[in-house]
Amino acid sequence: MTPILSNNYYVNFQEEGYKKLNSFVASYKPSIIFVLVDENTNENCLPNLMQLLECETTIEIIEIESGEENKNLETCSGVWHALTELGADRKSLLINLGGGVITDLGGFVASCFKRGIAFINIPTTLLSMVDASVGGKTGVDLGVLKNQIGLFSDPEMVLIDTAYLETITERELRSGLAEIIKYGISYDAKLWDEIKAYNDLTIKNITKLIHRSIEIKNEVVTEDPKEAGLRKILNFGHTLGHAIESYFLETESKEKLTHGEAIVIGMITETFISQKLLNFPESKLIEIKEVLLKIYGKVTIETTDYQPILDLLIHDKKNVGGKVNFVLLSDFEKFKLDCKVEKELLIAALDFYNK
Ligand code: NAD
């Protein structure tokens, strides 16, 4: 698969990617290579990387505990201490081998350590391949505030190897697929057509979708690196989606949703709102709902859940000046940023999902 050029770095794929990785290491000559993993990527992904990484350089492994709850400054501090104790200097290289937690945290750790050392992202979940590892956003959470601390900083390269997906759960795979679907609906109708043509999504047939998704994310973030405008389309489905995700996370009686499962509800409801406000074609709205419910099933949202979800929506950190901003669509690929939506329509959208 063709490499994708981002801001001064390449996203490289499969076997060719390892060749690029090895030649980068040969020319950069890092003093020590550190590989950041969590317990799952240590077990499932590191053996493969160690086999394919050809170099004489000392390699040190730093393991952190998996999970969003560990994406914080305390974990960073642990990694900075480990780097220091293991003799890292400004010529060291950090390879982030893991999902979005590892690439977000590792990118941040590398960018601050001794005012910045080189890092490479090797994403190992579908979500981190198509979203988190590309675009230069690095950072960690501060208490419950997601990604509150961080900076824009680019890796030396990103390496995509879909073989890593073999050990993630099917539910996690479907969660990442939601972001691919988002790119299809909001940015590339041909991609949407491909998605809906698959009856059975396997790692093999998903590889092409991954490449196209990264191209799209890259196009968007290179045009708007600091989220001044266009980059906001990446939030399609995420406004209501995030509120629903948080609500299910906070409510004891509810089963936690994956990020993707919540975003799917966000995409169905926000397409409904788009139909009402921007005349998004009704037949396509029905098609989106049908395809998504077939893949993800229906989540029960009671009418008593509506108000707390709407309360969370108002407190979303992406709001500016207390206003909830939506990305809406007048058709596939035709988006409008910063749309305001009345409460009655939000309720109607949740009713539409439930119908
Ligand atoms: P994650 O990193 O928590 O990984 C999910 C789980 O899968 C973890 O338990 C992990 O240990 C395990 N895992 C990872 N790879 C595996 C493999 N190959 N085999 C077996 N287990 C494996 O979650 P995620 O969904 O990859 O990423 C979510 C994070 O990404 C969030 O923190 C989010 O904020 C961030 N994110 C960042 C951006 C960005 O632009 N920087 C974009 C989207 C999401």
Residues whose N, C-alpha, C, O or C-beta is under 5 A from the ligand:
A	BS01	NAD	D38 N40 T41 N44 S66 G67 E68 G98 G99 G100 V101 I102 T124 T125 L127 S128 D131 A132 V134 G135 K137 Y164 L165 T167 I168
